[in-house]
Amino acid sequence: MDSLKSLSMTQAALSWVSKTGAFVPTPSTIRNSISKDPKSQFPAESGRYHLYISYACPWASRCLAFLKLKGLQKAISYTVVKPIFERTKETDQHFGWVFPSSSTEEAGAEPDHLNGAKSVRELYELGSSNYSGRYSVPVLWDKKLKIIVNNESSEIIRMLNTEFNEMAENADMDLYPSHLRARIDDVNEWVFDAINYGVYKCGFAIKQGPYDEAVTKLYNSLDKCEEIFAKQRYICGNELTEADVRLFVTLIRFDEVYSVHFKCNKKLLREYPNLFNYTKDIYQIPGISSTVNMEHIKKHYYGSHPSVNPHGIIPIGSNTNYFAPHDRDRFNN
Ligand SMILES: N[C@@H](CCC(=O)N[C@@H](CS)C(=O)NCC(=O)O)C(=O)O
């Protein structure tokens, strides 16, 4: 990797680190809602919205998982970016998500046939002339108004769950049912802090104290999950919910990436019998495996964070088969 590229990408990663040396994420800023109400500003309409995602990104992948679980492929189209950050403009040093220039350049990724953008940054600039936030994925794009509707995955998945039911193949599937909302909210809170972001806090800490704190919290929470999964099939009971999708996207990246790249190496996922079987169980739900592209995941993390992995070497990994049998059927009600 050349030194200028390495410096800019390092600066991008370090911009999220606070004075104490801890990783602090910046909140998403485009937060409009799509509604099933036809009179709303962003009504749910088949063919109107488009998702821009990266297979590498856990937050974007959870949106794709909802799209597949709900059976919304015909109503909402999507485009996948290239896995490794590249320069997004000739005139400055920003590195971020880019599109390939042809369908054959990078397996799994596609050019932006919709807007002809070269980068995700360009989409943000097309949608707003004074945008000053991060150029992150996922991006939920409105083809009619040619703007970004929302760039916060936790909100996008809620919209996909309820607002598109008229055109969803699996309209009856409710991943945030009212009787479980309090429990889902509670699980989401500690899973988000200790696990989803916990791995990033371990990986991007630049001082020992914040790393120690994050890694302790992470493993306490994984141990807690392991105990929960000894008693029930899913994280909120014996029903699949949003909280499972949110947990899964981190677990599936754990052994191949986070254990090495983010120094989460006290224990591997496959050393936790229940967590490992649970991850296989979720992976085998129809639609989910198609949202996991391990090539893109590994290329992205190992190739886009020179502050963590300066030479971009991709470790060999276990190439675990998540289609292998699991024992979670024992909780069938
Ligand atoms: N809060 C956002 C976070 C999304 C996010 O952090 N995406 C990362 C990839 S995993 C990203 O696009 N980073 C590129 C950048 O910020 O420039 C969400 O959940 O939607």
PDBQT file of the ligand as one rigid body, heavy atoms in Angstrom, charges set to zero:
ROOT
HETATM    1  N1  LIG A 401     -25.174   4.006  11.994  1.00  0.00    +0.000 N 
HETATM    2  C1  LIG A 401     -24.907   3.494  10.738  1.00  0.00    +0.000 C 
HETATM    3  C2  LIG A 401     -23.469   3.016  10.674  1.00  0.00    +0.000 C 
HETATM    4  C3  LIG A 401     -23.076   2.586   9.293  1.00  0.00    +0.000 C 
HETATM    5  C4  LIG A 401     -21.563   2.451   9.167  1.00  0.00    +0.000 C 
HETATM    6  O1  LIG A 401     -20.812   2.744  10.110  1.00  0.00    +0.000 OA
HETATM    7  N2  LIG A 401     -21.111   1.998   7.982  1.00  0.00    +0.000 N 
HETATM    8  C5  LIG A 401     -19.686   1.901   7.742  1.00  0.00    +0.000 C 
HETATM    9  C6  LIG A 401     -19.297   0.545   7.193  1.00  0.00    +0.000 C 
HETATM   10  S1  LIG A 401     -19.463  -0.771   8.319  1.00  0.00    +0.000 SA
HETATM   11  C7  LIG A 401     -19.303   2.879   6.644  1.00  0.00    +0.000 C 
HETATM   12  O2  LIG A 401     -19.997   2.991   5.654  1.00  0.00    +0.000 OA
HETATM   13  N3  LIG A 401     -18.156   3.541   6.797  1.00  0.00    +0.000 N 
HETATM   14  C8  LIG A 401     -17.599   4.375   5.797  1.00  0.00    +0.000 C 
HETATM   15  C9  LIG A 401     -17.442   5.796   6.237  1.00  0.00    +0.000 C 
HETATM   16  O3  LIG A 401     -17.941   6.159   7.297  1.00  0.00    +0.000 OA
HETATM   17  O4  LIG A 401     -16.834   6.560   5.477  1.00  0.00    +0.000 OA
HETATM   18  C10 LIG A 401     -25.903   2.403  10.462  1.00  0.00    +0.000 C 
HETATM   19  O5  LIG A 401     -26.090   1.511  11.308  1.00  0.00    +0.000 OA
HETATM   20  O6  LIG A 401     -26.521   2.451   9.417  1.00  0.00    +0.000 OA
ENDROOT
TORSDOF 0
